[in-house]
């Protein structure tokens, strides 16, 4: 077990150093990577719209319940005049 963990650790260190060096001649993001990032951004944006609608409904419910309570207290406890 000790040999396996030492081997894995040495591979991780070597690979990390190789990836960190980068080579200096990177070409940037590929087209597929750009589409993947754009897809993630679209998911976040499309979840933002229903979130705003739910927040607006919550605020509407909070402020309209205050109006119902004042009307109910003005008409009596059972709603009859």
N, C-alpha and C positions, 0 to 999 in steps of 0.2 A: 504494500500500500504506500509505503514511504517512497519507493522508487517511482511509482506511477504519479504521485502528486508532484515529485520533483521534475519529472519529465513534462508534465502538463504545465507547470509553472515556467519552465524554461522556454517552452513553445509559446506561451502567452507573452512572455517578455520579448522574445524575438519578433513575433508578429506585430506586437504593439510598436516596437521601434521601427519596423519596416513600414508600417502604415503611417506613422508619424512623420517619417522623412518626406513622403509625398513625391519625391522625384523632381519637383519644381516645374514640370511640364504638364500640369493637369489642364484638361480642356473644359472644365466646368461641368454643369449638369447635363445629363443626356436628355433627350426628348421624353423618354419614358419617366424619368425622375421628375421632370417638370410637370407632366400630366398628373403624376401621383400627388405632388404637392398642391396643384390646382384643385384636384378632386377633394383633398382634405380641407382646403379653404372653402370650397363650395358647401361641404357638409356643415361646417361651422356656421356659415352664413345662413343656410337654410334652416338651421336649428335656432338661429337668433330671432328670426321673424316670429315663429310661434311663441318663443319666450317673451318677446315684447307684447304679443297679444294676451298672453296669460297674465303678465304683470299689469297691463291695462285693465283686464277684467277683475283682477284682485283689488286694484285701487277703486274701481267703480263699485265693487261689492262692499268695500269698507265704507265708502262715503254714502252709498245709498242706504245701508243699514242704519246709519245715524239718522237719516230722514224718516225711515219707517218707525224708529223708536219714538221720535218726537211726535209723529202723527198718531201713533198708538196711545201715547200718554195723553194726548189732547182729546181723544174720543172715548177714553175709558179703558178699563182692563180687558173687557171681552169684545171690544170693537163696536159696540152699539152706542148710539147717542142717547 
